[in-house]
């Protein structure tokens, strides 16, 4: 969650160039963000080819997000490669920072928002829509363009997984949009990117902040608390409110709708 025990919202900024501390912290963050199922599968199988599809998806997606985040942050911010790597890892679950987030450009903050929204993996200590959800959505988009059934690592992806991934993303995005709108109403003097960053960080239960959290009004703090609560429950809990009901036997005649 990114609790700051050093005071003054400094977080780990005094240790931005400490290689051992940075890499050790990154290892713990990555390990905690993979999820218990993946960790047990890795310990049991020890070879990538023998891992479950879920484990392969989580590992590949996590590596891809870390690399993409590192490159984008290095390109948009005046920070070291170590700092870019650390923030890319931390943004998806931990909330630690070795540089002042409030000094980041809008582009850098937006990159962090994307990483925080995706979050960690199912069964882990992190929040967000989860890496597997993001992976399934990407595969569905790819299958639409190639006109093939969604698949990965020579395994098919079920329609149920695709539907759940889409529903989770839509519901999560709706929560973030509504909360951001309320924050803009309650804190009109703040910039949009600052408020958007606060909301996404709360939803992903990350804990990063541009430094405005202590000065928010009580209404805005209640919004952040509510978003953190929803984010910690998880998007699947929200989805279960719909999929938990028995299916209707009613069938309607299909008709084409013009899309796009």
Secondary structure, DSSP 8 states (H G I E B T S, - for coil): ----SSSTT-TTGGGTT-HHHHHHHHHHHHHHHH-HHHHHHHHHH-SGGGS-HHHHHHHHHHHHHHHHHHHHHHHHSS--HHHHHHHHHHTTTT---SS-GGGS-HHHHHHHHHHHHH-S-TTSS--SS-HHHHHHHHHHHHHHHHTS--EETTEE--HHHHHHHHHHHHHHHHHHHHHHHHHHHH-TTS-HHHHHHHHHHHHTT-----S-GGGS-HHHHHHHHHHHHHHHH-HHHHHHHHHTS---------------
